[in-house]
Amino acid sequence: MAKKQYPCDSFPHLIHGADYNPEQWMAQKDIWDADMELMGKANCNEMTLGIFAWSAIEPREGEYDCSFLDEIIEKIGSNGGKVILSTPSGARPRWLAEKYPQVLRVDAQGRREHIRGRHNHCFTSPVYREKVHSINRLLAQRYGNHPAVIAWHVSNEYSGQCRCPLCVAAFQNYLREKFHDDIGELNQAYWTSFWSHTYDSFEQIEPPGELTETGIHGLNLDWNRFVTRQTVSFIENEIAPLREYSSLPVTVNMMYEFTELDYHKVAEVIDFASWDCYPEWHNGDNAVIAQRAGFWHDLYRSLKKKPFLLMESTPSLVNWKPYNKPKAPGLDVLSSIQAIAHGSDSVQYFQWRKSRGSSEKLHGAVVGHDGTGDTRVFRSVQTTGSILKKIDEIAGSYVDAEVALIFDWENMWVLEDCQGFSNVDKKYMETCYAYHRIFWERGINCDIVSPHGDLSGYKLVIAPMLYLTDEATARNLENYVQRGGTLYGTYMMGTVDGNDLCYLGGVPGAGLKNVFGLQVEEMDNLYPEERRHASLGGVSYPLEDYCETVKLLGAKAIAHYTDGYYRDTPAVTECTFGRGKAIYQACRDSGGLKEQILADLLEKLDIVSTVDTREALPHGVTAHSRTDGQHTYVFAENYLETEAPAVRLHRPMENLLTGQIEDHCKLTAYGFSIYKSL
Ligand code: GAL
């Protein structure tokens, strides 16, 4: 039996909680008592504390006062709740910014910022690191073994860049190390003879930016890598005192469609993943919105290959989008259960209680300004909480996936940066979503993995638009196919190496020509309205944006172009390599072609849905499963506001919400069912 893995070992349950800022209500302690009562009513068992509480804990430099935390943790604990405790580095006190300007960032125009909002500190500044280290040590010593505290939430939503002299020097040192203190090696790797921008020394290197360099792609890539590295090193500095005085697990809360940091690297230094999920529900087709949110749930689950936490979500609406629409009744609960279906062990909200003033005073919260539990939103949260109690045994179980999709931040950066193809139609994210959707619609679990990740457990790996394929990735893919895996690559794969230099000798580079048995000759970049077509099994499928022509070197064509100057040449190929197969889709289809090829592959590889279907489920319906090695849990979800046709299960299962044994379910509007194998 597979061992259960919990994000927080000391609390092996599903977590239902919220960000809670009691420090905002210090002058009205009666609110704290009301909160305790309401938390019980809302079926909440956790609160995340201290995220922005630095000035409450250290009002003046070196003067600490933890009395409010002592008191509130005690209250929550004796109320039967648990606490995830945050380190407060997401926003710093005014005295710190005033006394040590070096903690403030310098922007791309060279301007030193003033205090501004939050999440805006220099990650290199030794002073900031030292101050954060000190307050974290204090928190770890004081609460690191507290029975009510179950995990560390380190800072908040790390993001941003700084170009101060300290950061510039650190960047230069990073490059010195990478290029063995040899500026000639850097010049070669960056191809700086282009436009005569050769560097004479590492001291000349500035971060890229509008006023400095923009055209050296290798530099741009290394700057992005450096930003991740510096952030990770800052996180390590935060975590060090926590680990010294406490054995509680550590997480950082990551973000939706966040492009600035390579979270695969961030994941290496934390114990479990968590993230903040704010999709734009009801702005278009909720089925598409759900699937995209599902992509990120899958990605964050796959980061640590164990249950993650949904650290933040709104119970109703946010206040920072152009239009802020509340989640409709029903969807509010469903969007929470969605996270559990994808492998989360929690549903947590931003925020418990609406603040009275400042910029988030109109943001959704479990408790509104009326201060009661008598609202629609509160009742929905109550419902979610009571469902989580009923399905608590699911905590710690995992999502087993036979399919993985490769997603890579570095690839996203360099694709965005490159000038070529159609500059406005690269659509890397969209393309990843489009492949993921095929599995989502069929109720097939899908992991989202790094190109360097372990692929050995998957029957099928999809690698959309892997334009940057470094040597390590190429070897990883090659070994995967060699040993019997089925790899599905697409146009643009293997164009540049890890320094963003084009491969010489033919694309896909780094030996992948052999794996796919072909070489790319040229790319036709289509105008937006232009369409080409490919024929597969006598059916014609529309193509858009990109059509590569390829020369076969051992692969066989399984689909052909039927128009364009490349009519009758291969559009999709298949090649046997080692014990496996490599499929190459040389063109972007408008929907249909990849679905058909993948349907055939799923059949051949015997990859089945978690429910009884060999086809896509009705529009808006999906299914997921989790397992603890002994039992399987199946979730069927309907993201439309209309009833869905019945979904059939493979075999009778116990409906965990009703106790009935069923072999199919009828999903109402925004309905879901949760089953356990018998
Ligand atoms: C998150 C942030 C929270 C809160 C929330 C509002 O990104 O972590 O502190 O601002 O957004 O939606």
Boltz pocket constraint, residues with backbone or C-beta under 6 A from the ligand:
constraints:
  - pocket:
      binder: B
      contacts: [[A, 156], [A, 157], [A, 276], [A, 278], [A, 312], [A, 318], [A, 319], [A, 350], [A, 360], [A, 363]]
      max_distance: 6.0
